[in-house]
Amino acid sequence: MQVTLVHVVVKSEFIENFIEACRLNHESSIAEPGNFRFDILQLEDDPCKFVLYESYKSKEDAAKHKDTLHYLTWRESVANWMTIPRQGVIYRGLFPNE
């Protein structure tokens, strides 16, 4: 299993737009083959900070996500809404193991 935590800091005036763009990406991502989870998290005491928790069965499934129309649309839509470039950190998922 491959898990990616994507850290995002959004300009305050784009928070609602960002949440909506993430909702659309989430809804399509959870329907992808090999997707286990696709959670969107917002820091409680700093609403400009988000973490996207993406869990896929394999590296290949995670890589295919980057080629989907919904991901490419999300990436293009949110690019100028961030204060700094997003940072994805990849983990090897240990548990649960399917």
N, C-alpha and C positions, 0 to 999 in steps of 0.2 A: 504494500500500500504506500502511496506517495501522498504526503500532506504538505500543502503550501500555505503559509500564513503571509498574507499580503497586508502590509502596513501602509495606511493612507492618511494623509493630513489634508483636509479640505478647507478651502477658503469659506469663511462663515456665511457669505452671501449665496453659496452654492450647496449648502447642506441638504436642503429638501430635494433639489435636482439630483444630487448624488444618490440619495436614498432611493429615489424613483428609478434611476438608471440601474442601480444595483438590484432592485427588486426584479426588474425585467430580465437582467442577466441571470439572477438566481433561479427564476422560474424555468428558464430554458436549460440551465446548467444541470439542475437536478434530474432532468429527463435524459441526459447523455448516458450512453453505455459506459459502464465502469465508474460512474460517479456514486460515491457513498454519502457525501455531505457537501453542502455549499452554503455556509452560514455567513451572514453579514452581521458584524458586531460593531456597536458604537460605544465609545468610552463614556461611562456615566458622568464623570465630572469634567469632561472636555468633549463636547459634542462634535468638534471638528476632527476628532481622531477616530479612525475605523480600523478594524481588522477583518479581512475576508479569510475565512477558514475553508479551504478547498481540499477535499479528500477524494482520491481516485484509486481504483484497484491497482493500477500500474503506472509506471512512468509514461508508457505509450498512451494510455487513456488521458492522462494529464496533458500530454503534448497535443493530442487531438483537440482538446478544449480550446487551445490557442488559435486553431484554424476555423472555429465556428463563427457564423455570422453574428450571433448574439454577443460573443466575446469581442469581436472586432468592432462592433457597433458601440459596445460599452467603452472600450479602450479609447476610441475616437471621441466619444461624447464627454468623458470625464477628464480628458488630458489637461485642459486649461483650468479646471476647477481645483487643482491641487496646489498647495503651497510649496511642496517639494515633490520630486518624482516618487512614485510608489516604490516600496521595497518588498520583494517577495523572498521569503526564506523557506527553503525546501527541507522537509523532514522525512525520514523513513518511519512510517507508521508501524508500531509494534502491536498494540492492542486497541480495540478488538482486532482479532485476526480472522476476519470474515465470519 
